[in-house]
Each structure stands twice: as structure tokens, then as C-alpha cells.
Amino acid sequence: MRFGLLMKVLSRNKISWNPRTAGRILFLLQSSVWSSIFAALENFRYESKFKNLSCTPDPVFIIGHWRTGTSLLFKLMSLDDQFTAPTLFQVAEPDSLLTSHSYYKPIMKALVNGTRPMDNVIMGVDEPQEDEYAIYRLTGNSPLEQLVFPERDAYFLQRWIDNMAPTEINGTSEKKLKVFFTKIQFHKNGKILSKNPFHSFRIRQLRDQFPNARFIRIHRHPYNVVPSTINMWNILQRENTLNVNIHEHKVYEICRVMSILNERIAGDTISLSREVYTEIRFEDLEKDPLKTLKQVYSDLGLAFSEGLEAKIIEFAGLNRNFKKNCFVISEKDKVLVFSELREYMKKYSYS
């Protein structure tokens, strides 16, 4: 995040000063100085070139609740040469991704090496990454802020939903997202592919921005989604928080937000045709990725090439022994999940 924007974010939030948070803030401050320098250089070099450019109006958005398999679907579709998807580096340096690439990439390669902290998914600077991180760094406006500065007695997503404006992405945020997509396409031409669970709440706004956009919703059995989501948020909060108001996420909180997300997607897609919006089960994608993706492409009218088929087969072979996290959910929690998500489980035949 640029220095001025970072200072605004820090000044409006409560910080708990201790050696850990002080170290994190010092790192953020020095990073923001470099980000500001590279951003200014990028504007100087490329601003005139972008005046007459715009991203294509037909991106494909992967939506759905966290831990439902959005990352797997994103990775598989990013193998397709017709798409260009944001990378970890690009969402980390969205203001200067064209200019700072050669400077930052060697450093990031040394620092980012292994798997994500909440699962065994490979992390790498050129691996596809969701664009919410770019949105926050570009605008200073994202629910991620409430994860970094948590409140002990509140689930940050519930707080965001309760306070969310109907047209959250507009004005500056809309312009910044489009510029970000344009830069990505300038770096590598192709149809934009975006994976971002937060976009599940922004379907109408995204359709206003991108009239020809398509959406893919992936869903999964909530007995797996709920405990996995709790684990993810607890880890990400611990690794990023700048105060001591650690919030212990609870089953009923995750269920409540998941229920709201399901209702929002259903309401915002009810009038969309199958050529614009389609749904898949994670269980089907995991069992037979090739068959499932061919159906997705057929629904959305996308070309499915022999080259993509070969890449998917190769990917499936290389990841045949991939070990997912396994979580045990108690019978008491199963009753709670079923009570909160009864309609969702009935709709998608989860028992």
C-alpha cells in the first residue's frame, strides 16, 4: 500500500503496540515508501498509454463461500491460455506491477516459498491469486481491514455485511479495479479470470461495470466448509493482526454469514441465463475435474481446447497425492449447521 494511504488506514484504527505489531508496522512503513516510489514511476511511464486502453468487458468471476474449492477451480482455469489471472506478485504490487516486477520478484521468490498457512496449496509469486488484496492496497477499502484490526466480540465479515453500502464498489474503487485489470492484460493479453469470494456480495455492481461478465459459483458440503473456514480465519487473523483483539470464530457465525451469502447470490443471479451464470459442486470438480470443467465451459459458451485438456490431465496427475486438511465436526455442531443452512443443504442435496 502506498505511504499516504497506509497512514490513513493506520490512523483510523486501534493498534496494540508490542514487539510483534511494531515489527509488522515497521515492515509496512518501509514497504509503503518503496510502493509509493514505484507507483509514481509507473504513472510517469504508463499513464499516457493507459488513457486510451480499457480492460475487456467480459471477465469471468469465480464466486462462492470461502473454502468451497474456489482456489482449485481458479488454478485449473488459469491453465487456459485464453485467460489472464492476477498473480500473487500482481496483487501484492498493484500500483506498480509493470515497473517493479524485476526489482521485487527476486526478493519475493526468496520469501514466498512453500504452501499457504491454512492448507497445502502451493504459494508462488506467479501463482494465481485473488484480487481482493489488490483492491485493498489500491483503495484502502476492503473487509480485509477488519481482519487486520479485529474486534474481540465481532466476526469481521458480519460487521462488514451489516455496514456494507449497497453500491460498495463504485467511483474510485471501480476505476482502480478496471485499471488493475487493464494493467494485467497489458502484461499478458487474455480474458480476465478473477477469483474472489467477496465478489459474491458484489454481483450487481460487477455486472454494471462489466456488462458481459460471466459468473461461476462453486459450492461444497457445509460440514467441510464451516470448520475449514474457522481454521482459515483464525490463522490469517493471527498472522496479520495489528491489535490484541483476537476474535475466536464460532460455528454459528460462519453459518450465519454463509446463509447471507447464499441468499445474496440467489437473489442477484435469479434473472441470469445459464450462458452468464453457472454452478458446480466441489465434490464433482475434485472427482472428475476434466468432465466438470467441460460442462462449465459448455454452459458459459467458452472454447475448451485440446491443449487445456492436456494441462488438466497433467495437473491432476501431479497432484494425485495432494492431502487436504481434514476437520472433525462434532454432532452438536452438525445439528447447528443443519439448522442454520437447512435450505442450502436441501437445495444442493447435502445430507
N, C-alpha and C positions, 0 to 999 in steps of 0.2 A: 504494500500500500504506500502511496506517495506520502511524504512527510506531513504536509498540511492536513491531508485527510486523516492520517493516523492520529494527529494531535486532537482533531475534533472528536474522534471516536474515544480516545483515552480520557478526554476532559469531561465527557458526558456519562462516564461510567465509574463505578466504585472499584478501586484497586486495593487489594490487600498486600501491603509491602512486606516481603520476606525475601530471603536469598533466591528462591526459585522464581518468583514473579519478577524480581528485579533483573535477574539474568535474562528472562524472556523479553522484558521490555527493552533492555539494552540492545538485544539482538534485533528486535523490531525497529528500534530507532535507527540503528546503523543501516539496516536493510532499506528503510524508507528513504534515507538520504540518497543511496545508490539508485533506488527506483525512481526518485524524482529527477535525477540527472539523466538517466537513460530515457525516461519518458519525454523530457524536454528535447533530447537529441532525436528521438523518434519523430516527434511532432515536426521538428525542423526539417528532417529528411523526407518525411512521407505525407505531411498534411496536404500538400497540393495534389499529390497523386490520388488521395482518397476522396477529394472533393467530387469527382465525377464517377466514383465507384460505389456500389452497394452490394450487399450480400444477396444471394439468390432468394426468391420469395417462398421457396418450397422446402424448408428444412424438415427433418424427421426428428420428432421428440419422443424419447423413451421415458415413460412416466410410471408411477406406481409407488407403493409404500417402500420405505427403506427395508433392505434385507429380503426382498422378494425375488431377487435374481436380475435386477436392472443392470448390474455390472457385467454379469455373464453375457446377457443379450447385447450390451454395448460393445463388449470386446469382440464378440462374434461378428456383429455387423460392421465394426470398424475394419475388419479384414477385407471388406469390399472396396475396391478401388474407386467406385463411383461416389463414395462418401469421403468427407474430411471431418475428423472429430477432434475436439480440443485435446491437447496432451497435458500431462502434469506440468511440464515446463510452461506451456502457454497460459494455463490458468494461474500459475504462480507469478508470472510477469506479464499480465495482460496489457499493461501500458506500454511495454517496450519489447514485445515478443519478437519483433523483426530485427531490432537493433542490438539487443543484449544477449541474443542467443549464443554467440560464440564465446562470450565472456562468462556467462553463468553456467552453461551446460557442463563444462568440466568439473566445476565445483559441486553442482547438484548431483552429478553422476557419482561422485565420491561420497556424498552424504545420503543419497537415496539409493539404497541397495538392499533388497530383501523383499519382505512382504508387508502388507498393511497390518497395523497393530491389532485389528479386531478379527482378522481371518488370515488365510494363507494365500490370498490373491497377490500376485507379483506386482511390485511397485517399480516404476522406472520413469525416467524423465520423458520418454517418448511414448509411454503407455497412455491410452485414452483416460480422460479424467472429466468429472462433471463440472459444468460451467458455473455453479453457484459460487465457487471460490473466486472465480474471475469477477462475477457480479459484485461480490462484497468488496474486493480490492479496488474495483473501478469506481464504485458509488458510495461505499461506506454504509450501504443499506441492504441488510440481509438478516434473516433469523439466526444465522450463524453467530452474530454478535451476542445474542442472548445465551449461546452456549459457552462463549468465552467469558462472559460476565454473568454467571448464573445467579439465580435466587434460590435459596435453600428450600423453600416451600412451594416452588412452582416448576412445572415441566415447561421448558422453554418453548416448545412447539405450541403448547396450549396457550401460552401468553401471546405468542405471535399471531395465532389464529384469532384470538379474542380481540386483538388490537389491529388486525390487518385491514388496511383500506381496500375497498372493492377494486380500485384500479392501482394496485401497488406498483406494477411495472408501467411507468409512463414517463413522459418528459425526459429528464436526464438519464434515467435508468434505461429507458427504451433506446435512446440514442447510443448509449455506451454499449449495450448488448449488440446492437446492429454493427457498430464499429468493430467490436471484438470479433464477431463472425466474419466481417469483411477482411480483417487482418489475417484470420486463419485461412480464408480462401485465397488471399493474396500469396500466402506462404505455400499453400497446396490447394490447387483448384479442385472443387468437387462439391457435391450437395452436402450441406451441413447436417451432421448427425450429433444430436445432443441427448445426454442422459442426465436427468436432474429430477429427483423425487419432489423437490419443492415446486417444480413446474406443474405438478398435479393440481395445485391450487391456482394456477395462472392460465388455464387453457383458453379462456375467453380473451384475455389480454394478448396472449401469444398469437391467437388467430387474427386479432385486429392488426398486429404488427406484421404477421406473415400469413396472408390470406390463403396461400396454397400449402400451408403446413400439414403434415400428417402426424398422427399420434399412435404409439403402440403402448398399450397398458399390459404390464405383466403382474400376475398375482400368484400367491403361494399360500399354503395352509397356515393359518394364523398360529397354530401350536408351535410352528417353527419360527414364524416371523416375530412374534412378541418377545420371547426370551432372547433371540438374536439381536433385536433392536435395543433392548435394555443393555445388553453387553456392549454393543457398539457405542451408544451414547455415553455410558459410564467411562469407557476407555478414552473416547475423544475429549470428553469434558476434563478428565484427569490430566491429559497431555497438553491441553490448551488453555485452561482456565487462568485468569489473572486475579481471581479473588478466592477466598476460602469458603464461599457459599456453595459447597458441593451438594448437588441435589441427587439423592438416590432415586433413580427412576423405578416406577412401580407398574405392575401389570395393568391395573385399571386405567392408568394414564395413557399408556401406549394404545390400549384398546379404544379409548375414547377418541384419540386423535386419528387412529386408523379408521374408525367409523365415520368421522367427519370427512376424511379424505375420500373414502368410498362414495359418500353422498355427493361430494363436490364433483368428482369425476363423472358419476352417473348423471348428474344434473347438467353439467357442461358439455356432455357428449351425446345427449339423448337425440339430438337432431342431426348428428353427423352420420354420413353414409359409411359403409364398410371400406370404401376407397380412401377414406380420410382417417378413420379410427378403427383399430382392431385390437383384440385382446388375446393373450396367450397364458397358459399355465406354466409356472416354473418347472413343475414336475415333468411336463411334456418336453420342455426345452432340454432339461437335463438328460432325459431318457433317450431322446432322438433329436439332437439339435438340427440336423440336416432337414428332416421332414418338417419340423416345426417352423424353421426359417423359410422354407419354400412356401409354406402356407401364408406366412406373414407377407412375403413379397407378392404373392398372388393376390392377397386381399387388397394391398395398397397399390397395386399396379406397378411394382418395381421390377426391373430386369434382374433375373438371377442367372449369373454366368457360370460356365463350367470352371473357370478359374476360382471363383468363390467357393464352389462345391469342393474343390481340391484342398483349399485352405482350411475349410471347416473340418474336413476329414483328418487333415494333418494336425489341426489344433486338438481335436478330440483324442487322437492317438497320443499326443504329447502329454495331455492332461488326464489320461485314463486313471492314474493313481492319485489324482488330487483328493485331498482329505478335507471335507467340510467340517466346520465346527458342529459339534453335537451338543444340544442342550436338553436337559431333562426338565419337563414342566410337570408340576405336581397335579394331582387330581383336583385339588381345590382350585388351582389356577385355571385348569381346563374348564371347570364349571363357570368361572368368572369370564373367561374368554368367550365361551359359547353364549353366555348370557348377553354380553356386550356386542357380539358380532354375529348374532343368530342369522340375520337376513343375508349377510355377506357369505356365510358358510353354506346357507341353503342355496343361494344363487349359483355358487360355483361348485356345489356338490362336495363340500369338505365335511367329513363326519368325524 
